[in-house]
Amino acid sequence: MYERLAKLAAGMKHRESVVSATDGEETIEVSVPASTAASIYEKVRNTLDYQEEHLLRRNAIERILRRYRGGGESPERMASELLKELVWAKYLPNKTIPLSLGNTIAIILGKYEPLFAAVMSVKTNRERLNTWLLDVVATEVEYTLAPPMIDEAMASFMYEEMRSRVDWDPKFGLSDETKDLRLYTAIHRTLLKSNVATLRFRLLTLYYPTWAGVQATSALSDELAANIVRVIETIETEIFHPLTDRLSRVLRRKAGIFRVLRDAFVHAKDSSALLNDAGALDAAVKESLHHRTDDFRIRLRRTVVRTVLFLFITKMLLALVLEVPYDLFIVQDASWYPLLVNITFHPLFLALIGLTVTIPEKKNIEDYQAAVRAIAVGAQHQLLTVRVKRETRGAWFNVFLVLYAVLFVVVFGVIASILRGFGFHALSIGLFVFFLSLVTFFGIRIRSSTKDVVASDARNGFIGTAFDILLLPIVRAGAWLSIRVAKINVFIYFFDFIVEAPLKVAIEFVESWLTFVREKKEEI
């Protein structure tokens, strides 16, 4: 028997699902027209603000809570309206969520009130601290709606497995407790793809295990409120520690192996066969990886289409707002060729990068099967080994910095010269380079997502290496710009602060009117 997998198999017996009502229990019910309108709004908004699909409901919860907290609503009303809006938007099923769940959510929201009050008394960084708490409470509400039992079991299993497989450089001088914390955070970031908001809740409950749920005492709430700034800073230090980030990057391919192993047990008709038969385990891994790969390709195409659509809309609006007026009133020469190139090139380039991803399936299956067998018997394997070495800057580091700066100037200078030759003016060149940097960065990010389903690194030939070197300045510029652009997403601001509140009021009106009509019909 593969004893190391027995504990995992036990954890996989749970079935993750949204909390649902028992027979005869009153449920939350919304009208079809209201639900249709709200779900269409969410789809449009999510197209303009790309997020991982498993985070969409959590992010919606945060937006809704932010809106109601801004209005000074009570926890009871926030909980009631939150559940109704989630059902409207089809993040929760209609006629399934028990009405009593609102009481549980209200208790959870209520225990955070002293923390929000404590943050408001702080003289600096109030908005940042307030956002931090919203991240945490939204994640706890999400976990209350759909407890992630399988995810937690899998994260614990990977943590226990990788503790003995991570080779830490002694030069770090880290304690075992610090190493474990870095590994815990990195595993949750890679295996479960937890975003920063989710990690904040996970680490808070790691430091205060009794905080999660409705059993937290008022004494604990008061203790947290009194130390909230220190607690937040400690958790932020752990999440954004450079070593945690490095470990996360190294663990990304390893996490794919553990996800496939999870799928094998979750979908197995007889998990005992996987624990006793190496052939059955190999077959289950092969089938699970095949499904994972197919799902990855579907998600990849969907991601590319959504991103290309968003990019095309953005470029069209910028052309109308900036380039056309600039051509007509400043340059006084409407050159349509640069305008057309600026509108169409970047979406097509992104589509080319994203849709030409290839996966070496035969070798990948062999890699996954070998790695899973190693996990099963507790053996070492190169695909599961992690070495974390202390970074040192050699004598050539400063020379490389100078060469990189020269390369940066040369690459962007050549691009600008070529565009100038095709009749681009300063603004059109600036917009072209701006979007080229962003598109190249996001394209590389999309291509690197193959790490989720491919166990081994692909080897670059001479041409590939040269291409990577030339792209490096563009990708680095895109990475820097993406952080800044994310903070000034005008379209999302428009949806969240201009469209969403009036739309929800209109949906509420329609919902109330339909309820009124239904009641009058019943009286006849």
C-alpha positions, 0 to 999 in steps of 0.5 A: 500500500502507498501509505503516504497517499492514504491520508490524502485519500481520506481528505479527498472524500469531501465534496466541495460545494456551496452551502445549501438549504435542507428540505423545508428550509426557506431559501433566497429566491430572486426573479429571472429578469433581475438575475439576468441583468445582474449576471450580464453586468458581471460578465461585462465587468469581468471582461474588463478586469481580468482575474482568475475565475476562482477569485471572481466571486470573492472579488464580487463579495469585496465590491459589494461589502465596500459599497454597503460599508460606505453607506454605513449599513448594519452587518445584518443588512449587509449580509442580507443584501450581499447574499441577494446580490450574489444570487442575482449575479449567479455567483450563488444558485437561486432557490438553494441558499438558506435564508438563515445563512444571512445570520451566520454572515452577519455574525462574521461581519459583526466581529470585524466591526471593532477592527474597522473602528480601530483602523479609523482611529489610525492617523496614517494609511487608513485607506490601505488598512481599511482595504486590508480588512475588506480583503480579509472579511471578503475571503472569510465570507467566501469560505463560509459560503463554500468551505474549501475542504479539499483545497485545505487537505491538498495544501496540507499534504503538499506542505508536509511532502515538500518540507523534506524536499526543499534544500535551504541554503545555510547562508540564509540563517533561517529558523525552522519556523521561518522556513515553514512559514515561507513554504506555507505561504508559497504553497498556498500562492502556487497550489491554490493560486491564492491572491494577496487578499486570500493570503491575508486571511490565510495568514491571519488565521494561521496566527489566530486559529480561533478567529475564523467562523462565528465562534471568535470571542469578543476578547479576541476581537478586542485583542486584534483591534488593539494590535491591528496595525502590527498584525497587518504589517507582520502579515504583509512582510511575510506575503511580500518577502522576496524569499517567499516570491522566489520559492513560489516561482520554483514551486509552480511546476511542482504544484501542477503535479499535486493538482493532478494527484488531487484530481486522480483521487477526487474522480477515482471510483475506487480510491483504494485501487490507487493506494494498492496498484501502481498501474492504476495510479499511473492510469489515473494520473494520465487521465487526470493530466489529460483533463487538466491539459484540455481545461488549460487549453480552453482557459487559455483560449478564453483568456486570450479572447477576453484580453484581446477584446479588452485591448481592442476596445481600449485602443479604439477609445484611445484612438478616438480620444487622443490620436484622432484629435492630435492628428487633426488639431496638432499635426493637422494631417490625418494619417490613417495608416499609423492609426490603423496599425496602432489599433490592430497590431497589438491585439493581433500580436497578443493573439499570436503569442497566446494561441501558439502555445505548445505542450509536449504531452508524451514526455509530460505524462511520463514526468507526472507519473514518475513524480507521483510514484516518487511521492507515493513511496517517499522517494526523491525525484528531480522534479520534486527537489527545490534548492533555495540558494542565497543570491550573490552578485558577482564581479560582472553584475555592474557590467551586466547592468550597463549592458542591459541599459545599453540594450534597453536604449537600443531596442526601443530606439530601433523600434522608434526609428522603424515607426518614424520611417512609416510615418508615425508621429511622437504620440503614435510612437509613444502609444505603440511602444506603451502597448507593445510593452504591456502586450509582450509582458502579458503575452509572456505571462500567458505563455508561462501559464503552461507551468501549471500543467508542464512539469519540466522546463523547455530548453531554448535553442540559440534563436530562442535565447537571442529572442528572449534577450531582445525581448527582455527590455520590452518585458521589463518595461511592460511589467513596470507599466502593468503595476501602474496601469492596474492602479488607474483602470478607468473602465473599472472605476467607471463600472464600480462607482458610476454604473454598479450602484444605480444598476443595483438600485434599478434591479432592486426596483424591478425585483420589488415590482415583480414581487408586488405583482406576484402577490397581487395575482395570488390575491385574486 
